[in-house]
Structures are given as C-alpha cells and as structure tokens.
Amino acid sequence: MSDLGIQLDDLYGEKELHIEEQDIRILKALVSDDKAARELSAICSYDLFVGDARLFAEAALGYFKTYNQLPTKRIMLDQVKGDNCFEQIWNEIDGVEYNYSEFGYDLEKIKDRFTKKQILKLRDKLEDGLETEQLENVLKEVRSNIDYTEKIRRGKEQVYIQKTKY
C-alpha cells in the first residue's frame, strides 16, 4: 500500500488489525460460551492477549465479571464509541467457527506465549548492569512476575512455589 493509502486509512479511521488466530477463537469463546467465559474470567486476565485483542478482551472480561453475562455486540460497541476497532474484531469473531473441544488447546497456546514473553522481559531486566538497590527491586519484581505467570499457567488463584534456601 502506498503512503497515500496509509494516510487515507488514517483519515477514515480504518486500520489493519493485529490479532493472532488463537486470540480470535478465545475471544469468540468469551462472547459466545458461558462456560468458557467463566473459566477465562476465573483463571486469567486480559494480559494474556496481544495487539488489538487486548483492549477487546479487557472490555469483555470486565463486562462478564461485572454483570455475569456474555457481552453482546451492541454492548461492546457502546463501550468504544467512535472507534471501529471493536467492530472489526467482532466481524473477525463472527467469521470464526468455535468448538469448545479446541478451547483448551487454544488457551494453552496463549498461556505459553504469555509465559515466554514474561521470561524474555525478566531476562532483559537481569542482563542490564544493575546496582545493588536496583537488583533487589528487580528480584522482587521477578518473584511477583513468576508468581503471576504460574497462576496463569496453572489456572489457580494462589500459587505455592517451594522456596529454595540460599
């Protein structure tokens, strides 16, 4: 697409969506299957999602947790008046077949992606030259991130990790 095409897209508010295939199927589950929505709201947050799916997941999970009902297209679009990103995402969701038997597989893929991303973030922080005070703060953050990542991977509210002796 030419630079002019990109500028015209910006003028009309149209942009290309960046959503992975598993994210679309999990979002479909979130807005169409009560059992899947309950499982998602209990074990994870919108942090699992990447790109444009993240805001949609945040709004949908927030609605479900607040009202204990699946969000409809109208409800989701009312939350972001003027932004057609949610409408594009909803159209993508409508075009996807959903099968609950594949839900677990897709959720595991998303959890694995989240875990790898967290590990890379932690590695980058530890590789930087740190002073003693900074290192202590980073280690606290590392512990917090590890606990959160384990909660996401295992789907439990509290995670018990054996602490090692130094």
C-alpha positions as CSV (number, residue, x, y, z in Angstrom):
1,M,0.0,0.0,0.0
2,S,1.3,3.4,-0.8
3,D,1.9,6.2,1.7
4,L,-1.2,7.9,0.4
5,G,-3.2,4.8,1.1
6,I,-1.9,4.7,4.6
7,Q,-2.8,8.4,5.1
8,L,-6.3,7.8,3.7
9,D,-6.8,4.8,6.1
10,D,-5.8,7.1,9.0
11,L,-8.2,9.8,7.8
12,Y,-11.1,7.3,7.7
13,G,-10.2,5.6,10.9
14,E,-9.5,2.3,9.3
15,K,-6.5,0.3,10.4
16,E,-5.3,-3.2,9.9
17,L,-6.0,-5.4,12.9
18,H,-3.2,-7.3,14.5
19,I,-4.8,-10.3,16.1
20,E,-3.5,-13.8,16.3
21,E,-5.6,-16.8,15.3
22,Q,-5.8,-18.3,18.8
23,D,-6.8,-14.9,20.2
24,I,-9.8,-14.7,17.9
25,R,-11.0,-18.1,18.8
26,I,-10.6,-17.4,22.5
27,L,-12.4,-14.1,22.1
28,K,-15.2,-16.0,20.3
29,A,-15.5,-18.3,23.3
30,L,-15.5,-15.3,25.6
31,V,-18.5,-13.7,23.9
32,S,-20.5,-16.8,23.0
33,D,-19.9,-19.6,25.5
34,D,-20.9,-19.1,29.2
35,K,-18.8,-22.0,30.4
36,A,-15.6,-20.7,28.6
37,A,-16.2,-17.2,29.7
38,R,-16.5,-18.3,33.4
39,E,-13.2,-20.3,33.0
40,L,-11.5,-17.3,31.4
41,S,-12.6,-14.8,34.0
42,A,-11.6,-17.1,36.8
43,I,-8.1,-18.0,35.6
44,C,-6.8,-15.2,33.5
45,S,-6.9,-11.6,32.7
46,Y,-6.6,-9.6,29.5
47,D,-2.8,-9.7,29.9
48,L,-2.8,-12.9,28.0
49,F,-3.8,-11.2,24.8
50,V,-1.6,-9.2,22.5
51,G,-2.2,-6.5,20.0
52,D,-5.7,-5.2,19.3
53,A,-7.2,-8.2,21.1
54,R,-6.0,-7.0,24.4
55,L,-8.4,-4.0,24.7
56,F,-11.3,-6.1,23.5
57,A,-10.6,-8.8,26.0
58,E,-10.2,-6.3,28.8
59,A,-13.7,-4.8,28.0
60,A,-15.3,-8.2,27.5
61,L,-13.9,-9.8,30.7
62,G,-14.7,-6.6,32.6
63,Y,-18.3,-6.8,31.5
64,F,-18.6,-10.5,32.2
65,K,-17.2,-10.2,35.7
66,T,-19.4,-7.2,36.5
67,Y,-22.7,-8.4,35.1
68,N,-22.2,-12.2,35.0
69,Q,-23.5,-12.1,31.4
70,L,-21.9,-12.6,28.0
71,P,-21.3,-9.2,26.3
72,T,-23.2,-8.6,23.1
73,K,-22.0,-6.8,20.0
74,R,-24.0,-3.7,20.9
75,I,-22.6,-3.7,24.4
76,M,-19.1,-4.0,23.2
77,L,-19.5,-1.3,20.6
78,D,-21.2,1.1,23.1
79,Q,-18.0,0.9,25.2
80,V,-15.8,2.4,22.5
81,K,-18.0,4.9,20.7
82,G,-16.2,6.3,17.6
83,D,-13.5,3.6,17.4
84,N,-14.3,0.9,14.8
85,C,-11.6,-1.4,16.0
86,F,-14.1,-3.4,18.2
87,E,-16.4,-3.7,15.3
88,Q,-13.6,-5.1,13.1
89,I,-12.7,-7.5,15.8
90,W,-16.4,-8.6,16.2
91,N,-16.6,-9.2,12.5
92,E,-13.5,-11.4,12.7
93,I,-15.1,-13.2,15.6
94,D,-18.3,-13.8,13.6
95,G,-16.3,-15.4,10.8
96,V,-14.6,-17.9,13.1
97,E,-16.0,-21.4,14.0
98,Y,-15.9,-22.1,17.7
99,N,-15.6,-25.6,19.1
100,Y,-15.3,-26.0,22.9
101,S,-13.1,-29.1,22.4
102,E,-10.5,-26.8,20.9
103,F,-10.8,-24.2,23.6
104,G,-8.3,-25.8,25.9
105,Y,-5.7,-26.2,23.2
106,D,-6.0,-22.5,22.2
107,L,-5.9,-21.4,25.8
108,E,-2.7,-23.4,26.4
109,K,-1.1,-21.8,23.3
110,I,-1.9,-18.3,24.6
111,K,-0.6,-19.2,28.1
112,D,2.6,-20.5,26.6
113,R,3.0,-17.3,24.6
114,F,2.4,-15.2,27.7
115,T,4.9,-17.2,29.7
116,K,7.6,-16.9,27.0
117,K,7.0,-13.1,26.8
118,Q,7.4,-12.8,30.6
119,I,10.6,-14.8,30.6
120,L,12.1,-12.6,27.9
121,K,11.1,-9.5,29.9
122,L,12.8,-10.8,33.0
123,R,15.9,-11.9,31.2
124,D,16.3,-8.4,29.7
125,K,15.9,-6.8,33.1
126,L,18.5,-9.1,34.7
127,E,21.0,-8.6,31.8
128,D,21.2,-4.9,32.3
129,G,24.0,-3.7,34.6
130,L,22.3,-3.2,37.9
131,E,23.4,-1.7,41.2
132,T,22.6,-3.5,44.5
133,E,19.5,-1.5,45.2
134,Q,18.2,-1.8,41.7
135,L,18.9,-5.6,41.8
136,E,16.8,-6.0,44.9
137,N,13.9,-4.2,43.3
138,V,14.3,-6.3,40.1
139,L,14.4,-9.5,42.1
140,K,11.1,-8.6,43.9
141,E,9.5,-7.9,40.6
142,V,10.9,-11.1,39.2
143,R,9.3,-13.1,42.1
144,S,6.0,-11.2,41.5
145,N,6.1,-12.0,37.8
146,I,6.9,-15.6,38.4
147,D,4.0,-16.0,40.8
148,Y,1.6,-14.3,38.4
149,T,2.9,-16.4,35.4
150,E,2.4,-19.6,37.4
151,K,-1.1,-18.5,38.3
152,I,-1.9,-18.0,34.7
153,R,-0.3,-21.3,33.6
154,R,-1.9,-23.4,36.3
155,G,-5.2,-21.5,36.5
156,K,-5.2,-21.2,40.3
157,E,-5.9,-18.2,42.4
158,Q,-3.0,-18.8,44.7
159,V,0.2,-20.5,43.7
160,Y,2.5,-22.2,46.1
161,I,6.1,-22.4,45.0
162,Q,8.7,-24.1,47.0
163,K,11.2,-21.5,48.1
164,T,14.9,-22.6,47.9
165,K,17.4,-21.9,50.6
166,Y,20.3,-19.7,49.6
